[in-house]
């Protein structure tokens, strides 16, 4: 079993990685995309991509926000044509939130733009660093997906 000291060291490295990642990659991306949409709208649409639809309760739980906080976000996305509300055919009281085809296209375009920007940022790295980064990212995805929410 891993000792508590090792767990602390790993946790400290993880906590240091978050601000570094934000400074070097996320903030520049947000600056590039700020005229297109806000980070919270982008995150909401990305979550909505995971399933065919969400109820407002499911979405607010997934986003770790209250329904009261989610409502204006969804209202704005509906007004932009990116998201729609649908009444459940079985239970008319239940409203499903889903992306529209316009929202899916918008999200795909943003993701393509983000990929392009990140590609430009990392093209200064040499072949060995790129290979190491690729392996590290593969390992990060594999391991982080094992950590419970």
N, C-alpha and C positions, 0 to 999 in steps of 0.2 A: 504494500500500500504506500502511496505517496505521502511523505511526511508533510505536516502542516507548514513547515518552513518553505518547502518547495511549492506548495499551493499558494502561499503568500507571494512568492517571487513571480509565479506565473500570473497571478491576479494583478500584481503591480505592473508587469509588462503589458498586460491587456489594457489596463487603465491608462497607461502612457501612450498606447497605440491609438486610442480613440481621438484625443486632441491633435495628434500628429496627422492622422488621416484626415481629420476635418480641415486643418490648416493647409495641408499640401494639395488635397484633392477635392474635398466637398465644397469648401467656400469658393474656390475658383469656378467650380461647376455651377454653383448657385448664382454667382455673378453673371455667368454666361446666359443662364436660363431665366433670370429674374424677370425679364420682360414677358416671358411666355407663360409662366405659372409659378405659384409659390411652392416651397418645399412640402408643405402639408397637403396641398392639393395633389402634388406629384405622388406623395406617399399613399394617399387615399386611393388614387387611381391604380397604383401598383398593387395594393392589397386587393382591390376589386378584380384585378386580373386573375387572382388565384382561384376563384370559383365562378360559376355561372352567375350567381347572385348572392347577396347578403341581406339579411334583415338589418334594420338600423341597430338593434341590440347586438347582433353578431359583429357588425362592422365596428361599433364603438368598443366592444370588448377586444377585438383584434388590434385596434388602433390605441388601446388603453386611454380612451377619452370618454367623457360622458356623452350621452345622447344629445344633451343640450349644446355641447361644444361641436358635435358632429353636424347638427342640423344646418347651421349657416354654411358650413363647408360644402355639404351636399347641395344646398340651395344654389350656391355659386356655380358648382359643377353642372347642375341641371340647366341653369341659365346660359351657361357656355355651350351646352349641347353635348357635353362629354359623358354625362351620366343621366340615367332615367330612373324614375320610380314606377314600379308596376304593382298593381294589386294582385295578390295571390288568387288564382282561379278557384281554389278550394275554400280558403278563409279570406274573405274580402277585407277583413280588418287588418290583415298582415300585408305590409308593403315591402316589396323586394327592391333592392338597389342594385343596379347593374350598369356596366359601361355600355355606351352606344358605339356604333361602328366609327363615328367621328372621334370618340374618346379613345378607342383602340388605335386608330390611325395616328392620333396626336401623341399617344404614349409611345408608339413605335418610332415616330419621328424624333421625339425627345431622346429615347434610348439610343437611336442611331447617332444623334448629335453628341450625347455623352460619350459614347464609344469613340467617336472621332476625336473629341477633346482629350480623352485619356490616352488615346494612341499617340497624339502629338506630345503629350507630357512625358511619356515613357520612351519615346524614340531616341532620347539622348543616352539611354542605358546601353551598355555593350551586350553582346550575345550571351555571355555567362550570367550577367545580372538579370537579363530577361528570362533566361531559363530558370534561375533561382526564384525569381518573382513568380513565375508561372507555377512552379512546384509548390511554393509557399501558399499561393492562393488556392490551389487544389486541396492542399492539406487543411487550410483554414476552413474552407467550405465543408469538407468532410467532417471535421471535428466539431465545428460550431453547430452543424445540423444534429449532432448527438446531444447537445446541451438542451435540457427542457426549457420551455418558455417561462 
